[in-house]
Amino acid sequence: MSTHYETLPHADTYREAFAVEPPQGLGERHLWPRKPGFFIVHAATAAAIAQPAVAKATADAEPSPPADTPTDAPAASTERVLVPAQWGLVPHWVKSASDAKLRAPKLVNAKSDTASTGTAFRDAWLNGQRCIVPMVAFYEDDLRSGKAVPTRVARVDGKPMGVAGLWARWQGADGEVIISYCLLTVNANNHALLHRYGQPGSEKSMPAILNEGAYDAWLTARPDKAKEFMRQYAAQWLLANPVEKKADKVPKGLLG
């Protein structure tokens, strides 16, 4: 289960691969738990994250759709927006910022088969708080030699990946707000490539990499349809390379 991934190195890649405006600052190239990263949602969702009270009042004022309107109809606007956030979910019910700091590193990944029932991720899943996390690679430890060898997993064609995720908005009693997200993972026990990594004897997993044409559908799908997107990404489309690590834990040759 990955706790390290690589962000996009160029601003233009955000536009070309995800149809979003890039951030003013690209931020850190290598992401670990509790570090600031980005996720992608539709513009209306981004507005609701920023000002939930305003969004709720607007929604309450709008008339309900006719009874025969398809419940899985696409959103009126599918403009995508990049949202800065912390990697490591902070559920809305967390009591304090200090508690949030303790929980977040353990909540960077959510198993897709239990996300709808697990205490930490259930509300985000059932409320449709889905997002796309842009990355160019993720890292797994190869332990087959008995020693952890960090391995960079990326697409064979070098293009970025959009990984399915969940977002959350936490607000403390003093008004402090933490926007956060996690990656969704799928079982990889029988995956031709990813079954090699992780602790021997443990369940193997991999990020739920979305097909490019499914981005908007993932963001707008009903909760009962969302799990249809949770599939393994074909092994022949991925490339895994072991990397050396410097003392500062940044993979050698991958400084951006």
Backbone torsions as a table, in degrees:
resi	resn	phi	psi	omega
1	MET	NA	121.2	-171.4
2	SER	-74.0	135.1	172.8
3	THR	-124.0	25.3	-178.9
4	HIS	-156.9	127.5	173.6
5	TYR	-142.5	168.6	-173.6
6	GLU	-112.1	127.2	-177.5
7	THR	-82.6	175.2	-179.1
8	LEU	-72.9	133.6	-175.3
9	PRO	-86.1	-15.8	-175.6
10	HIS	-129.4	140.5	-179.5
11	ALA	-61.1	-41.2	-177.3
12	ASP	-61.2	-26.6	-178.5
13	THR	-65.5	-32.0	177.2
14	TYR	-61.9	-42.9	179.9
15	ARG	-69.0	-46.7	-173.2
16	GLU	-69.6	-40.5	-174.1
17	ALA	-93.7	-28.1	-173.5
18	PHE	-126.7	-0.5	178.8
19	ALA	55.9	41.9	175.3
20	VAL	-127.5	152.7	174.1
21	GLU	-72.5	135.5	-178.2
22	PRO	-70.4	162.0	176.9
23	PRO	-72.3	159.0	177.4
24	GLN	-63.6	-35.1	174.8
25	GLY	-123.9	132.6	-176.1
26	LEU	-69.6	-19.7	178.8
27	GLY	77.4	-164.0	-176.5
28	GLU	-74.6	140.2	-179.1
29	ARG	-73.9	-36.3	-177.9
30	HIS	-112.0	124.0	-175.2
31	LEU	-105.9	131.6	171.8
32	TRP	-124.5	168.1	-178.7
33	PRO	-50.7	138.9	178.6
34	ARG	73.7	4.9	175.3
35	LYS	-83.4	154.0	178.4
36	PRO	-77.8	125.6	178.0
37	GLY	-131.4	-151.7	-179.1
38	PHE	-142.9	150.3	167.4
39	PHE	-134.8	164.4	-176.1
40	ILE	-114.7	132.7	173.2
41	VAL	-140.4	174.2	173.9
42	HIS	-74.1	158.0	-174.3
43	ALA	-57.4	-40.3	-179.3
44	ALA	-63.5	-38.2	178.2
45	THR	-67.2	-41.4	178.6
46	ALA	-60.7	-39.1	178.4
47	ALA	-65.5	-38.9	179.4
48	ALA	-67.8	-34.2	177.3
49	ILE	-66.2	-41.5	-177.5
50	ALA	-71.6	-40.8	-177.4
51	GLN	-137.9	77.1	-175.8
52	PRO	-61.4	-35.0	-178.9
53	ALA	-65.8	-42.1	179.2
54	VAL	-65.6	-43.3	-179.8
55	ALA	-62.7	-39.3	-179.9
56	LYS	-67.0	-42.3	179.9
57	ALA	-63.3	-38.9	178.5
58	THR	-66.2	-42.9	-179.9
59	ALA	-64.8	-39.2	-179.8
60	ASP	-67.0	-29.3	-177.7
61	ALA	-81.3	-19.3	-179.0
62	GLU	-78.9	142.4	178.2
63	PRO	-67.8	150.0	179.1
64	SER	-71.0	146.4	178.8
65	PRO	-68.6	155.6	177.6
66	PRO	-56.0	153.3	-175.8
67	ALA	-61.9	-26.6	-177.5
68	ASP	-90.9	8.1	177.8
69	THR	-73.3	129.0	179.8
70	PRO	-58.3	132.9	-177.3
71	THR	-73.9	-16.1	179.0
72	ASP	-107.2	24.0	178.2
73	ALA	-65.7	146.0	-179.0
74	PRO	-65.5	155.2	179.3
75	ALA	-63.9	154.3	-177.9
76	ALA	-60.3	-37.3	178.2
77	SER	-123.6	128.6	178.7
78	THR	-110.7	22.9	173.6
79	GLU	-62.5	131.6	-178.1
80	ARG	-98.8	147.2	-177.1
81	VAL	-133.1	142.5	176.8
82	LEU	-92.1	128.2	-177.3
83	VAL	-116.4	124.0	175.7
84	PRO	-73.1	137.7	-175.8
85	ALA	-162.4	167.8	177.9
86	GLN	-88.9	135.9	174.9
87	TRP	-82.3	117.3	-175.2
88	GLY	127.2	104.7	-171.4
89	LEU	-64.5	138.2	173.2
90	VAL	-117.1	100.9	-178.9
91	PRO	-58.6	151.2	-176.1
92	HIS	-63.5	-22.1	-175.9
93	TRP	-89.2	0.1	177.3
94	VAL	-60.0	138.2	-170.9
95	LYS	-77.6	-35.1	-172.9
96	SER	-147.7	164.5	178.2
97	ALA	-64.6	-35.3	178.9
98	SER	-66.7	-38.4	175.7
99	ASP	-65.4	-38.5	178.6
100	ALA	-60.7	-41.5	-179.5
101	LYS	-64.1	-34.4	179.5
102	LEU	-73.9	-37.8	-175.6
103	ARG	-78.7	-39.1	-170.5
104	ALA	-53.3	-45.8	-178.5
105	PRO	-61.7	-22.9	-180.0
106	LYS	-89.4	-6.5	-174.8
107	LEU	-121.1	40.2	177.6
108	VAL	-85.0	-21.1	179.2
109	ASN	-128.7	143.8	176.0
110	ALA	-127.8	125.2	176.5
111	LYS	-67.2	126.9	-174.8
112	SER	-65.6	-27.4	-178.3
113	ASP	-77.7	-14.4	178.9
114	THR	-123.2	3.3	-177.4
115	ALA	-60.8	-32.3	-177.4
116	SER	-79.5	-8.2	-178.4
117	THR	-122.9	-22.7	-179.4
118	GLY	-67.2	140.3	-175.2
119	THR	-55.4	-42.8	-174.0
120	ALA	-72.2	-32.2	-171.9
121	PHE	-111.7	-10.0	-171.8
122	ARG	-56.9	-49.3	-176.2
123	ASP	-63.8	-41.3	179.6
124	ALA	-63.2	-40.3	179.2
125	TRP	-67.8	-50.6	-175.4
126	LEU	-68.0	-26.9	178.6
127	ASN	-87.3	4.3	177.8
128	GLY	69.1	30.0	-178.8
129	GLN	-85.1	64.4	-176.1
130	ARG	-98.0	150.1	-179.5
131	CYS	-146.4	175.5	176.0
132	ILE	-121.1	129.6	-179.7
133	VAL	-105.8	114.0	-179.7
134	PRO	-79.9	136.3	177.9
135	MET	-157.1	161.4	175.5
136	VAL	-106.1	-17.1	179.2
137	ALA	-165.5	157.6	169.9
138	PHE	-130.1	162.3	-173.1
139	TYR	-119.2	137.9	176.0
140	GLU	-130.3	152.1	176.8
141	ASP	-90.6	130.0	173.5
142	ASP	-94.4	112.3	-175.1
143	LEU	-108.4	13.6	-175.1
144	ARG	-66.9	-24.3	179.1
145	SER	-87.5	-5.8	-175.4
146	GLY	94.7	-9.1	178.1
147	LYS	-122.9	138.3	-177.9
148	ALA	-71.0	117.4	176.8
149	VAL	-112.8	107.0	-179.6
150	PRO	-61.8	134.3	-175.4
151	THR	-127.9	128.9	-179.3
152	ARG	-89.7	124.0	-179.7
153	VAL	-113.0	121.8	-178.3
154	ALA	-140.9	171.6	176.1
155	ARG	-70.9	145.2	179.6
156	VAL	-59.5	-37.8	-177.4
157	ASP	-83.3	0.0	177.2
158	GLY	79.6	-0.7	-179.1
159	LYS	-76.0	155.4	179.9
160	PRO	-70.7	163.6	-180.0
161	MET	-114.5	143.3	172.0
162	GLY	-106.6	109.7	-176.7
163	VAL	-97.8	136.3	178.2
164	ALA	-66.3	138.1	-179.9
165	GLY	-146.9	175.6	174.7
166	LEU	-123.3	145.5	176.7
167	TRP	-118.3	162.0	177.3
168	ALA	-147.6	153.0	175.8
169	ARG	-122.7	120.0	179.3
170	TRP	-113.7	137.8	175.9
171	GLN	-132.5	126.5	-179.3
172	GLY	-83.5	171.7	-178.6
173	ALA	-62.4	-26.2	-179.4
174	ASP	-90.7	5.1	178.3
175	GLY	94.8	-7.7	178.8
176	GLU	-61.8	136.7	-178.2
177	VAL	-120.3	134.5	174.2
178	ILE	-123.7	118.2	172.8
179	ILE	-97.0	129.4	-173.3
180	SER	-142.4	170.4	-179.8
181	TYR	-154.4	164.7	174.1
182	CYS	-136.8	163.5	173.7
183	LEU	-92.5	144.5	171.5
184	LEU	-93.1	139.7	-178.7
185	THR	-122.0	158.2	176.4
186	VAL	-123.9	156.4	179.1
187	ASN	-63.7	135.7	-178.7
188	ALA	-125.4	22.7	-178.9
189	ASN	-57.4	-34.7	-178.7
190	ASN	-108.0	16.2	178.9
191	HIS	-78.1	132.5	-174.0
192	ALA	-60.7	-26.7	-179.5
193	LEU	-107.1	-53.7	-170.9
194	LEU	-73.6	-11.9	179.0
195	HIS	-68.1	-12.6	-177.2
196	ARG	-78.5	-17.9	-168.2
197	TYR	-107.4	162.2	-178.1
198	GLY	93.2	178.1	-177.5
199	GLN	-64.9	132.6	177.2
200	PRO	-57.9	134.9	178.8
201	GLY	85.2	-9.3	179.9
202	SER	-94.4	163.8	176.8
203	GLU	-66.1	133.5	178.2
204	LYS	-92.4	146.4	-179.1
205	SER	-144.5	165.7	177.2
206	MET	-148.7	153.5	176.3
207	PRO	-59.3	146.3	178.5
208	ALA	-81.8	91.1	-178.0
209	ILE	-80.7	125.8	-177.5
210	LEU	-88.1	148.9	170.1
211	ASN	-71.7	143.6	-175.5
212	GLU	-55.2	-39.0	-177.6
213	GLY	-73.5	-5.5	-176.5
214	ALA	-103.8	4.6	-174.0
215	TYR	-58.3	-53.6	-177.2
216	ASP	-68.3	-36.6	178.6
217	ALA	-63.3	-39.4	177.3
218	TRP	-61.8	-43.0	-177.0
219	LEU	-70.1	-24.2	-175.2
220	THR	-109.9	-5.2	-176.6
221	ALA	-64.2	148.3	173.8
222	ARG	-64.4	152.4	179.6
223	PRO	-54.4	-36.3	-178.4
224	ASP	-75.0	-11.7	177.8
225	LYS	-102.8	-13.5	-172.6
226	ALA	-62.4	-33.6	-177.2
227	LYS	-68.6	-13.6	176.5
228	GLU	-66.9	-18.5	179.2
229	PHE	-87.6	-8.5	-175.6
230	MET	-86.2	86.7	-176.9
231	ARG	-132.0	155.2	174.0
232	GLN	-67.3	145.4	173.6
233	TYR	-89.3	133.4	-172.6
234	ALA	-55.4	133.9	-177.3
235	ALA	-61.1	-34.4	-177.4
236	GLN	-70.0	-11.5	178.0
237	TRP	-95.9	1.8	-178.0
238	LEU	-120.3	151.9	179.2
239	LEU	-131.3	130.9	-179.1
240	ALA	-115.8	126.4	179.8
241	ASN	-129.7	126.7	175.0
242	PRO	-67.1	146.8	-179.9
243	VAL	-129.5	151.9	174.4
244	GLU	-86.2	150.1	179.9
245	LYS	-119.4	132.8	174.6
246	LYS	-77.2	176.0	-179.0
247	ALA	-62.3	-25.9	-179.1
248	ASP	-87.4	6.5	175.1
249	LYS	70.2	16.7	173.2
250	VAL	-96.5	123.3	-177.3
251	PRO	-53.8	132.1	-177.3
252	LYS	-61.0	134.9	177.4
253	GLY	82.4	-1.2	-176.9
254	LEU	-115.6	16.7	177.0
255	LEU	-70.0	129.7	-178.1
256	GLY	-119.3	NA	NA
